[in-house]
Amino acid sequence: MSNSQKGGKEKKANSKAISGSLKDVDQKRRQVFKPILDNPFTQSNLWPFVKPEVADNIIEHLLQILAPIGKYNKLLVELKQSTRSNSLKPSAPTYYDDVLVGFNSTVKALEDQASLYRRKKEPATKRQKTSSSSKYIKYVFVTKYDITPTIITSSFPTLTYTSSKSPENRVKLIQLPRGTMTKLSEVLGQTNCGIVALSNDISEAIPLYNLIESEIKDIDIPWLSGIFDEDFKIELQDLALKFLATSAPIIPKKNDQKAKKKTPAVPTEDTRDS
């Protein structure tokens, strides 16, 4: 056989091997249709943007407000550990009750506030009397990038929006940069202080209020804008469900794989009696 004939046979054999392998790969996949739920309500960033230089100024003002509270908490701890029974209890800062620290207390206050301002069956005058006796939580600070998992902080945009008094007087949500939790924890003398909320009645915090109002935008949630109307009703819409045609690999079932492993070996022919 000549070299040219041998080369031709080798090429045909290689082409068959290649086509066979591609065919095998193609056979191991199947067409599937994946459902896609188009939900625009979760596809936008609701956290207001904070410039780095503005964030630094906010942190500086906030630490000054929290420092007296941290000092007061430290004195309380020392008093509890002291053996002197006649020790006088230190006086709390005048705005002690206007500051909330931690996830639970902040979320509880915002939920109560949202329930108060979103009541539709009560007369407006009755709601005003009730709200006048309670603190209005106006500024919420969250160390978003220091808190994990993210599901812990994911509800704050909606929660702060729904707990606002009116479109003109909304609760401000301020995300603080990474590393701020350590600073807040140190000044407060507590661990893992990543969420702080202030009412709008702290006279010492007026410069901080003015800075936030001028630099931080309000949260905008278009599909909830009607909650401030007395006659607001949620209109339900059909889900935008679509199907995407794609392919998926054919994976053998685990039971089949186990069955193959348990298949007994076929005895060889060389088992004759001696």
C-alpha positions in Angstrom: 0.0 0.0 0.0 1.4 3.4 -1.0 1.9 6.2 1.5 -0.8 8.3 -0.1 -3.4 5.6 0.3 -2.4 5.1 4.0 -2.6 8.9 4.6 -6.1 9.0 3.0 -7.4 6.2 5.3 -5.9 7.9 8.4 -7.7 11.1 7.5 -11.0 9.4 7.0 -10.6 7.6 10.3 -9.8 10.8 12.1 -12.7 12.6 10.5 -15.1 9.8 11.6 -13.6 10.0 15.2 -14.2 13.7 15.3 -17.7 13.6 13.9 -18.5 10.8 16.3 -17.3 12.7 19.3 -19.3 15.8 18.4 -22.4 13.7 17.9 -21.9 12.1 21.3 -21.6 15.5 22.9 -24.7 16.7 21.1 -26.7 13.7 22.2 -25.8 14.3 25.9 -27.7 17.6 25.9 -31.4 18.2 25.6 -33.6 21.2 24.9 -35.3 22.8 28.0 -37.4 25.9 28.6 -36.5 27.9 31.6 -39.1 30.2 33.1 -38.1 33.9 33.6 -40.1 36.0 36.0 -39.8 39.7 35.0 -40.1 41.6 38.2 -39.0 45.3 37.9 -39.6 45.9 41.6 -36.3 44.2 42.6 -34.1 45.4 39.7 -33.1 48.9 40.8 -30.6 50.2 43.4 -32.8 52.0 46.0 -29.9 53.1 48.3 -29.1 56.8 47.8 -25.6 57.5 46.7 -23.2 59.1 49.2 -20.1 60.9 48.0 -16.9 59.8 49.9 -16.2 63.2 51.2 -19.8 63.7 52.4 -19.7 60.3 54.1 -16.5 61.3 56.0 -18.3 64.5 57.3 -21.4 62.5 58.2 -19.3 60.0 60.2 -17.5 62.8 62.0 -20.8 64.5 63.1 -22.4 61.2 64.0 -19.5 60.1 66.2 -19.7 63.4 68.1 -23.4 62.8 68.8 -22.8 59.2 69.9 -19.8 59.9 72.1 -21.8 61.1 75.2 -24.1 58.0 74.9 -21.1 55.7 74.8 -19.6 57.5 77.8 -22.9 57.1 79.7 -23.1 53.4 78.8 -19.6 52.9 80.1 -20.4 54.6 83.4 -23.4 52.4 83.8 -21.3 49.3 83.3 -18.7 50.5 85.8 -21.5 51.3 88.3 -22.9 47.7 88.1 -19.5 46.3 88.6 -18.8 48.6 91.6 -19.3 47.3 95.1 -20.2 50.8 96.4 -24.0 50.8 97.0 -24.2 54.6 97.5 -22.8 55.4 94.1 -24.9 58.0 92.2 -26.3 57.0 88.9 -24.8 59.2 86.1 -27.2 61.4 84.2 -28.0 60.4 80.7 -27.6 62.8 77.7 -30.7 64.8 77.0 -31.2 63.1 73.7 -30.6 59.6 74.9 -34.1 58.4 74.0 -33.8 60.0 70.5 -31.0 57.6 69.5 -31.6 53.9 68.5 -28.7 51.5 68.2 -28.9 48.1 66.6 -31.1 46.2 64.1 -33.9 45.1 66.4 -34.7 48.5 68.0 -34.4 50.4 64.7 -36.6 48.0 62.7 -39.2 47.8 65.5 -39.4 51.7 65.6 -39.7 52.0 61.8 -42.4 49.3 61.6 -44.4 51.0 64.4 -43.9 54.3 62.6 -45.1 52.9 59.3 -48.1 51.4 60.9 -48.9 54.7 62.5 -48.7 56.8 59.4 -50.3 54.3 57.0 -53.5 53.8 59.0 -56.4 54.6 56.7 -59.4 53.8 58.7 -58.7 56.3 61.5 -59.4 60.0 61.1 -56.4 62.1 60.3 -56.9 64.2 63.5 -56.6 61.0 65.6 -53.4 60.0 63.8 -51.9 63.4 64.4 -52.6 63.3 68.1 -51.0 59.8 68.4 -48.0 60.8 66.3 -47.4 64.0 68.4 -46.7 61.9 71.5 -44.0 59.7 69.8 -40.6 60.3 68.4 -40.3 60.6 64.6 -37.3 58.5 63.5 -36.0 60.6 60.6 -32.4 59.5 59.9 -31.3 55.9 59.6 -27.5 55.1 59.3 -26.5 51.6 58.0 -23.0 50.3 57.6 -24.2 48.3 54.6 -20.9 46.9 53.5 -19.9 45.7 57.0 -23.1 43.7 57.6 -23.5 40.2 56.2 -25.5 38.5 54.8 -27.0 41.3 52.7 -30.5 40.1 53.4 -30.2 41.8 56.8 -30.1 45.2 55.3 -32.1 44.6 52.1 -35.4 45.7 53.6 -34.2 49.1 54.8 -35.0 51.1 51.6 -38.6 49.9 51.6 -39.0 50.2 55.4 -37.7 53.7 55.6 -39.9 54.8 52.7 -43.1 53.4 54.1 -42.4 54.8 57.6 -42.1 58.4 56.2 -44.7 61.0 57.3 -45.3 62.5 53.9 -43.6 63.0 50.5 -42.2 66.2 51.8 -41.0 64.7 55.1 -39.4 61.4 54.3 -37.1 59.3 56.4 -33.5 59.6 55.2 -31.5 56.4 54.6 -27.7 56.9 54.8 -25.3 54.1 53.8 -22.0 54.4 55.5 -18.7 53.2 53.9 -16.9 49.9 54.8 -15.1 50.1 58.2 -17.6 52.4 59.8 -19.0 49.7 62.1 -15.7 49.5 63.9 -15.8 53.3 64.6 -19.4 53.2 65.8 -18.7 50.2 68.0 -15.7 51.8 69.6 -17.4 55.1 70.4 -20.5 53.4 71.8 -18.6 50.8 73.7 -20.5 47.9 72.2 -19.8 45.2 69.6 -21.2 45.1 66.1 -22.9 48.4 66.1 -23.7 48.7 62.4 -27.2 50.4 62.5 -28.0 53.7 64.2 -31.2 55.9 63.9 -31.9 59.4 65.1 -35.1 61.3 65.6 -35.5 64.8 64.3 -35.5 66.4 67.8 -31.8 66.5 68.6 -30.7 70.1 68.8 -27.0 69.0 68.9 -27.5 67.2 65.6 -28.8 70.2 63.6 -25.5 70.6 61.6 -25.7 66.8 60.8 -29.4 67.2 59.7 -28.5 70.1 57.4 -25.7 68.2 55.8 -27.8 65.2 55.1 -30.8 67.2 53.8 -28.5 69.0 51.4 -26.4 66.1 50.2 -28.5 62.9 50.5 -31.4 62.3 48.1 -34.8 60.9 49.2 -35.5 57.2 48.5 -37.7 56.9 45.4 -39.8 53.8 45.0 -42.3 54.6 42.2 -44.5 51.6 42.7 -45.2 52.7 46.3 -45.7 56.4 45.7 -49.4 56.1 46.3 -49.1 55.1 49.9 -49.2 58.7 51.0 -52.7 59.1 49.5 -55.7 58.5 51.7 -57.5 56.4 49.1 -54.4 54.4 48.0 -55.2 50.8 46.9 -52.6 48.3 45.7 -53.5 47.2 42.2 -52.3 43.7 41.5 -51.0 42.9 38.0 -50.4 39.7 36.1 -46.9 38.2 36.4 -44.7 38.8 33.4 -43.7 35.2 32.9 -41.5 34.3 29.9 -39.7 31.1 28.8 -36.1 31.0 27.5 -35.3 28.1 25.1 -31.9 26.7 26.0 -30.2 23.3 26.5 -29.1 21.3 29.5 -26.8 18.3 29.9 -28.3 14.9 30.3 -27.0 13.7 33.7 -27.5 10.0 34.6 -29.6 9.4 37.6 -27.9 8.6 40.8 -29.8 5.3 41.1 -28.5 4.2 37.7 -24.9 5.0 38.7 -25.3 3.0 41.9 -26.8 0.1 40.0 -23.8 0.0 37.7 -21.4 0.0 40.6 -23.3 -2.9 42.3 -23.4 -5.0 39.1 -21.5 -8.2 39.8 -18.5 -9.0 37.7 -19.0 -11.6 35.0 -16.9 -14.7 35.7 -14.2 -15.6 33.2 -14.3 -18.8 31.2 -11.2 -20.1 32.9 -13.1 -21.7 35.8 -12.9 -25.3 34.8 -12.6 -28.0 37.4 -9.1 -29.3 37.8 
